[in-house]
């Protein structure tokens, strides 16, 4: 359980600090380092100028700035990058790992409480 916790924590930190940015009106994307940890991992996209039309007079969000720390740039015109699917599946797996850790922790807690109260019923008896 400790190894799963450490791996899940590391994966969560990776996804909290990196994200995929899709520029408006472009068939490309970029894996970037976010300016601060946040939950969403995909930003941008859509028709050129959409954000400016919906938010007149407001400054551009961080993912539309030109000073992004880029890790990797890709283009959809070259095909679907395999790492993008792995990135998205890893994001899903990190969330599912937290659910698994909660279930494992709850089962261990119930077993410990049953042993502490001297219960004769054991959870190992059930298939």
N, C-alpha and C positions, 0 to 999 in steps of 0.2 A: 504494500500500500504506500510505503514511503517513496519508492521509486516512481510509482504512478503519480504521486503528488508532485514530486520534483519535476517530472517531465511535463505534467499538465501546467504547472506554474510557469515553466520556461516557455511553453508554447503560447500561453495566454499573454505573457510579456511580449513575445515576438509579434503577435497580432495586435496588441495594444499600441505598439510603437511603429508598425509599418502599415502601409495601405496601398491600394491601387487607385491611381488617379486617371480618369479618362477626360482628356481635353474636349471642350465643346467643338462640335463640327469637325472632328478628326477621327480617323480609323486607327488610332494608336492608343497606347496606354503606358503607364509608368508605375513601377513599384518604387515607392518613396518611403522615407522616414518621416513620420508625422511630427509636427512641432511640439506636441504634448500627447500623453497617453489618452486614447479615447476608444470607445467600443466599435464604431463602424469601421469597415475595412475597404469599402469601395466608395469613391467620390467622383462627382462631375458627370460629364457626358451630356448628350442632347444636342440640340441645334445650336449653331453659333449665335451667341448673344442672348440666349434664353434667360440666363441668370440676371443679366443687366436689365432686361425688360421687366422682369418680375420684382426686382429690387432697385428701383431707380434712385440714384444719388447715394447709395451705400457703397462702402469700400468692398473690394473683392475679397472673398474668403481665402483662407490659406491655401487651399488646393488649386486656386487659379493664379497664384503668384508665380513668377518666373524663377524665384530663388529656392526651389525645392531641392532637397538632398535626394538625388536619384540613385537608386540601386540598379535598376534594369529597365530598359525601354523596349517595348514590343509593338508590332503592328498587326492588326487583324488581316491585312492584305497578304501577309506572308503565311497565313494559316493560324490555327489555334495553338498557342503555346502550351506545351504539356505542363510546365511548372504552374501555370495559372489554375488549372484544374486541381493540381496537388495542393496549391495554396488554399483554395476554397474548401477542399475536403479536409485539410488540416485544421482550418478554422472551425468547421463543423465538429471534427473529432475532439478538439479542445473543449468545446461546450459539452459534448456527450461524456467526456472524461470527468468533468466536474459533477455531472449527474451520477455517474458510476461511483465516484468517490463519496458522494452523499449517501448513496444506498449502502455501500460497503461500511461506511462509518456508522450508519443507523443500525445495521445488523450486528456489528461488533458491540455497539452500545447496549442493545437489547440482550445479547448474550452475556455481557458483563453484569448487567443488572439482574438477570435471571440467576447467575452464579452467586452474586452477592446476597441475594435474598434466600439462598439455599433451596431454590426450586429443584424438585426432582425431575421436572420435565426438561428434556434436552432437545435442542433444535436439530441435533444430528440424527435423531430418531426419524425425522420426517424426510421422505425422499425428495 
